[in-house]
């Protein structure tokens, strides 16, 4: 029995066109980031070339310690944590992607 090429419905064609457009956008953004990264890395800055001393950037703000906040909240025991994991794993997650015509398409 011969496997003929399946005809696609207009809705499937529209979905595929949207997926192609999104893929083109993602590929273009990745290319821009790669070019930007290569230009930043390939241009070395030597101290002889810069006549003015460069001031240090301000230090980043100190991160809030998580241990201070954890003391106020009750901790889970190992058993309670295991039960919580089992409950979440037993629930069937909603599908985020659907396999259509040889490719996975994200479902909104």
N, C-alpha and C positions, 0 to 999 in steps of 0.2 A: 504494500500500500504506500503510495507516494504522499509525502508530507508537503502539502502546498503552503505557500506563504499566507499567513493569516491577514485578513483585512482589518485595519484599525478603524475604530469609530472616531467621529469628529471630536468627542470629548477626550479620548485617549491621545489623539494628535495634539490637542490643545495643551494637555498636561505635559506631554513630551516637549513641546515647544517652550513652555514655561521652564521646565527643568534645564533645557539647553541654554536659555537666556541666563538663568541663575548660575549655571556652570561657567559661562563665558565671563560673567562678572567676577566670580571667585578667581578664575584663572588670571584675569587682568590685574586684580588686586595683589595676588601672589607675585606676579611678575614685577609690579611696582615695588613691592617690599623687597624682593630680591635685588633689584637694581639699586634701590636706596641703601640696602645693607652693603652691597659691593662697593658703592662709592664712598660710604663712610669708612669702611675698613681699608680700602686701597689708598686713601689720602692720609698719609702719616703727617702729624703735626710735630715739627721739631722746635725746640726752644730757641734755636738761632733765628728761625724765620719770624717769630712773633716778637715785635719790639716792646710791647706792653706786657707786664706780668698779668697772668690770668688769675682772677680772684676765685677762691674756692666757692662752690655752690653752697647754699645754706644746708645744714644737715637735715636729713629727713626727720619728720616727727617721730617720737618714740612710740612704738606700738603698745597698745594697751595689753597688759598681761592678762592672759586667759585664766591663769590660776587664781587671780583675785576674784573674778566673777564666779568661778566654779565653787568657791567655798560657800557662797550663799545658797546655791542650788543643791538639792539632795542628789546623791549619786545613785546610779542603778547598780544592782548587784549583778553578778555574772549570769545568774539564772534569769533575771528580769530582762537583761540585754538579749540573751538567747531567745527568750519567748517573743520579744519584740521583732527580732530578725525573722523568726519563723512566721510570724503574722504577716509581715511585709512581703516575704518571699512567696507565701501561699496565695496572695492576691495576684490575679493575672493582670499584668500591666497592659495598658492600651497600646496597640501597635503604632509605632511612629513612622515606619516605612512599609510600603506595600510593593511586592514584586510584580511589575507589569511589563510584559514584553521584553524580558531579558534585562531589566534594570530596576533598581530599587528607587522608588519615588517617595519623598517625605509627605506624610499626611498632616494636614493642618487641623 
